[in-house]
């Protein structure tokens, strides 16, 4: 009987610890106090995809995070609504009040190419299908001016039509989940996949987003605290549910 009570006591302690950890993970931004996206632990049994030195995947994993408990702030000042949707705030400036969801996916891609000196590859198509080429070289002022111009002419519509579908089981860091405005909806939405891990046939993705009005870029929280901030798929899904958003399987896309 004593052994049974001892076992029950240990089990209760373990349950309390797990519940406390889940509560803290659910409530707090960056509960791991991770310095970068790549420091966030993967789900149990999963392994991150290899990232070549100097690759886009490595760049995304190196994005710095603000300290535990940091709130998502609006470009115009003050805290954004729905803080519970953020699992961690990315420590990167906001270029303008127009830097919203699709703009964040373009900003990160362009930022990587600019930092690597691959200026001729920085190009986006606007909503009319016209190419917008960057020609400012290593001038930071020219780069930021170009991005603000892109924000004014591009959208979820243009990002969707400029990209190509990719099956979820082949997902790569830098891919985008994007849909233009749907029937009965005024706006579309876009997320960027910032990290990927796998376990057998299952794939776990971590996403980041901006939103309207413009706000800090942030890692998207999984409302299931045991998986936060990863979203797990096995390839059989017709719809990809990421937090409060859902995407058709052909809305996972890549450049």
C-alpha positions in Angstrom: 0.0 0.0 0.0 2.9 2.4 0.8 4.4 1.7 -2.6 1.0 2.5 -4.2 0.7 5.8 -2.3 4.3 6.7 -3.2 3.7 5.9 -6.9 0.5 8.1 -6.8 2.4 10.9 -5.2 5.2 10.9 -7.8 2.6 10.7 -10.5 0.7 13.7 -9.1 4.0 15.7 -9.0 4.7 14.8 -12.6 1.2 15.8 -13.7 1.5 19.1 -11.8 4.9 19.9 -13.4 3.5 19.1 -16.9 0.4 21.1 -16.4 2.4 24.0 -15.1 4.8 23.9 -18.0 1.9 23.7 -20.5 0.2 26.7 -18.8 3.4 28.8 -18.9 4.0 27.7 -22.5 0.5 28.7 -23.5 0.5 32.1 -21.7 3.9 33.5 -22.3 5.7 34.8 -25.5 9.0 33.0 -26.1 8.6 30.8 -23.0 12.0 29.1 -23.8 13.7 32.5 -23.8 15.3 31.4 -27.1 17.8 33.8 -28.7 16.9 32.7 -32.2 14.3 30.7 -34.1 16.8 27.9 -34.4 17.1 27.7 -30.6 13.4 26.7 -30.2 13.2 23.0 -29.4 11.7 20.6 -31.9 8.8 18.2 -30.9 10.0 15.0 -29.3 11.4 12.6 -31.8 11.7 15.1 -34.6 14.9 16.3 -36.4 15.4 19.6 -38.1 16.0 19.5 -41.8 19.7 20.1 -42.6 20.5 23.7 -43.6 23.5 24.4 -45.7 25.9 27.1 -44.6 24.7 30.4 -46.1 21.3 29.0 -47.1 17.9 30.7 -46.7 17.0 28.1 -44.1 20.0 29.0 -42.0 19.2 32.7 -42.3 15.6 32.1 -41.1 16.8 30.0 -38.2 19.2 32.8 -37.2 16.4 35.4 -36.9 16.7 36.8 -33.4 13.9 36.7 -30.9 13.1 39.2 -28.3 13.1 38.1 -24.7 10.5 36.1 -22.9 7.2 37.9 -22.3 7.7 40.5 -25.1 4.5 41.8 -26.6 3.7 42.2 -30.3 3.6 46.0 -30.9 1.9 47.9 -33.7 4.0 50.1 -36.0 1.9 53.1 -34.9 2.6 52.3 -31.2 0.8 50.3 -28.6 0.2 46.6 -28.2 -1.6 44.6 -30.9 -4.7 42.6 -30.2 -4.8 38.8 -29.9 -1.4 38.5 -28.2 -2.2 34.8 -27.6 -1.5 34.2 -31.3 2.2 35.0 -30.8 4.7 32.4 -29.6 7.7 34.8 -29.9 8.5 38.2 -31.3 11.1 38.5 -34.0 13.7 41.2 -33.4 13.5 43.0 -36.7 12.4 46.6 -37.5 9.2 47.4 -39.4 9.9 49.5 -42.6 6.4 51.1 -42.8 2.8 50.9 -41.9 2.3 48.9 -45.1 4.5 46.0 -43.9 1.7 43.5 -43.4 1.3 39.8 -43.9 2.3 39.2 -47.6 4.9 42.0 -47.2 6.6 40.1 -44.4 7.1 37.0 -46.6 8.7 39.3 -49.2 10.8 41.3 -46.7 12.4 38.2 -45.3 13.2 36.8 -48.7 14.6 40.1 -50.0 16.5 40.7 -46.8 18.3 37.4 -47.1 19.2 38.1 -50.8 20.3 41.6 -50.0 22.6 40.5 -47.2 24.1 37.9 -49.4 24.8 40.5 -52.2 22.5 38.6 -54.6 20.9 41.9 -55.7 19.8 40.8 -59.2 17.6 38.1 -57.6 15.6 40.6 -55.6 12.4 40.8 -57.8 8.7 40.6 -57.1 5.7 40.7 -59.5 3.0 43.2 -58.6 -0.8 42.6 -58.8 -0.6 43.4 -62.5 2.1 40.8 -63.1 4.8 43.4 -63.8 8.3 42.6 -62.5 9.7 45.0 -59.9 13.4 44.6 -60.0 15.8 45.9 -57.3 18.6 48.0 -58.8 20.0 49.7 -55.7 23.0 47.5 -55.0 24.3 47.5 -51.4 22.7 50.9 -50.5 20.5 50.3 -47.5 18.5 53.4 -48.2 17.8 52.2 -51.7 16.8 48.7 -50.5 14.4 50.0 -47.9 12.9 52.5 -50.4 12.4 49.6 -52.9 10.7 47.4 -50.3 8.3 50.2 -49.4 7.4 50.5 -53.0 6.9 46.8 -53.3 4.5 46.9 -50.3 2.4 49.4 -52.2 2.1 47.3 -55.3 2.1 43.7 -54.1 -0.3 41.7 -52.0 -1.4 38.2 -51.1 -2.8 38.0 -54.7 0.5 38.7 -56.3 2.5 36.5 -54.0 0.0 33.6 -54.7 0.3 34.0 -58.4 4.0 34.4 -58.4 4.6 31.2 -56.5 4.2 27.5 -57.2 2.5 24.8 -55.1 4.6 22.4 -53.1 3.4 19.2 -51.3 3.5 19.6 -47.5 5.8 16.6 -47.2 8.4 18.5 -49.3 8.0 21.7 -47.4 11.2 23.9 -47.0 12.0 26.9 -44.8 11.1 30.0 -46.8 8.0 28.5 -48.4 4.8 30.5 -48.0 1.2 29.6 -47.0 -0.9 32.1 -48.9 -4.4 32.7 -50.1 -5.8 35.8 -51.8 -9.2 37.2 -50.7 -11.8 34.4 -50.8 -15.5 34.6 -51.4 -17.1 36.5 -48.6 -13.7 37.7 -47.3 -12.2 41.1 -48.0 -8.6 40.1 -47.4 -6.3 37.2 -47.9 -3.5 36.1 -45.6 0.1 34.8 -45.8 2.5 33.1 -43.4 6.1 32.2 -44.0 7.6 28.8 -43.0 10.6 29.6 -40.9 11.7 26.1 -39.9 10.9 22.5 -40.6 11.5 19.2 -38.7 10.6 15.7 -39.6 9.9 12.3 -38.0 9.4 9.5 -40.4 6.5 10.5 -42.7 5.4 13.3 -40.5 6.5 16.9 -40.9 6.4 19.8 -38.4 6.5 23.4 -39.5 7.0 26.6 -37.7 5.5 29.8 -39.2 5.9 33.5 -38.8 3.6 36.3 -39.8 2.8 40.0 -40.0 -0.7 41.3 -40.0 -3.0 44.2 -40.5 -2.4 46.8 -39.1 1.4 46.5 -39.4 3.0 45.0 -36.3 6.0 43.1 -35.1 6.8 40.0 -37.0 6.1 37.0 -34.8 6.2 33.2 -34.6 2.7 31.8 -34.8 1.5 30.0 -31.7 0.1 26.5 -31.8 -2.9 26.7 -29.4 -2.0 23.1 -28.4 0.8 23.9 -25.8 2.3 20.4 -26.2 3.3 21.2 -29.8 3.7 25.0 -29.6 4.9 26.5 -32.0 5.1 23.6 -34.4 2.2 22.4 -36.6 2.4 18.7 -37.6 1.1 17.1 -40.8 1.3 13.6 -42.4 0.6 14.5 -46.0 -3.0 13.3 -46.1 -4.6 16.6 -45.2 -6.8 18.4 -47.7 -6.6 21.5 -45.6 -3.6 22.8 -43.6 -4.7 24.3 -40.3 -2.2 26.7 -38.7 -3.4 28.3 -35.6 -6.7 30.2 -36.5 -5.9 30.1 -40.2 -6.6 27.3 -42.7 -5.1 26.9 -46.2 -5.9 24.5 -49.0 -3.1 22.0 -49.6 -2.2 23.8 -52.8 -1.8 27.1 -50.9 1.6 26.0 -49.6 3.8 27.6 -52.2 7.4 28.5 -53.1 9.4 30.8 -55.3 
